[in-house]
């Protein structure tokens, strides 16, 4: 399988797909899959732009809305993680992942999927220590603070990823793992990005949680973006002195549980002319295409089981809280690498079919450039909505939607997205059970609900196709084969230079405002024409926030 990897997309999907088409034509190849490492910027309409933490003159619509509306369709399966420049309230609707447009799949806050047998994981957002131990308390409309904290990595996602066993072929993060620069050409990086030298010398550059995951998961490939440069590294892993404590729970065949001894790390630039933002690699995969040549995208059974087993740890409070660990004195379970029986239980809930349903539906009106409003028209942030995809996924798996919990504890009624694609409107019973009312008044650190006590009654949308849960029956484990992964080969489009260029990039890795998604009013008859974003070399002001020192 030929896979294209993109750095920061910044909404320029049309340009990215055009570049891939040029590579395909030039080299006589077919790209099967596109992976994007954050700053995807899935803005659907003018309201989506209002929560981007940049001055209004830099609020560009870009081209994602064309794929959301159906005007264009992604020419290949596209999978992405979130960064710090996102339509955050749209992505918040899909905390466990889902389709943001036809053929474009978001991995969620964290996620693992299989594409023709290739195991792909990812962690969205950027790391900031002051928010890492908090719950997922944010929801739209955001304040100036929460529009940034909403895309900060939280401990629960990292905790869940640490429960994974077996081989990870590809892992994506927006942040770089801390210390990764020690495994590549550090001096070249410092010359290209002089402002990074001091942080590297202090060994402070990068994400500590990503560093932990790199050393524990040991994927074959790790891709990142964020710092707007290309940087390669080769990490040699050392075998642990003792066997992992979770080995007795491993449910994969021996040849699949082997983790890589070497991780090939690559960070890529953002999508601009003559920048090194795209990489092509070849990976052996299973042949699971349908009659039309589409890849088989599947849930990862182990990841689904981990989500189910750790649902009680979901927290939506702003205060710090701590997760169970080996030092806990109350005997609480702290290892959630699932057993075979636990995985079979989840398999039955999905009726032995882990194929991810193609159940995308539009829930807001997409931007229409044919309409105009007078200059100076002001848009407001929208209220958060419950997405039908998340609703059905949570129903099937028996877990809770953190956005719903956050809205309930914040005293807000649940607003349910209605579909705009000839499917029945999704509706939830907004009444809150008595036991939830009492639990909201407790001082417990965790608001996670067990699968038997959902915080609200869910009603499935007949327009979507996830299966009903099944609780009985036996099933065998998935057949898994070890993948032989070849070295990647770099491909450059005709619009890209052979040399790295630093012109036009702001050299800061501090927090940028996210593009928080908004919902267009169904009664609004006109939309504003956005400024048309041009590819220009010098645009550093969009990444500078004088009131925040977070990242580029």
Helices and strands as residue ranges (DSSP letters): E 2-6, H 13-27, E 33-36, G 46-51, G 56-58, H 64-69, E 77-80, H 88-92, E 98-101, E 104-106, E 110-115, E 118-123, H 129-132, H 146-149, H 155-161, E 170-173, G 180-183, H 186-192, G 194-196, H 197-201, H 208-217, E 221-224, E 231-236, G 247-249, H 254-257, E 262-267, E 278-282, E 297-299, H 301-309, G 311-313, H 340-349, H 388-397, H 402-409, H 434-440, G 540-543
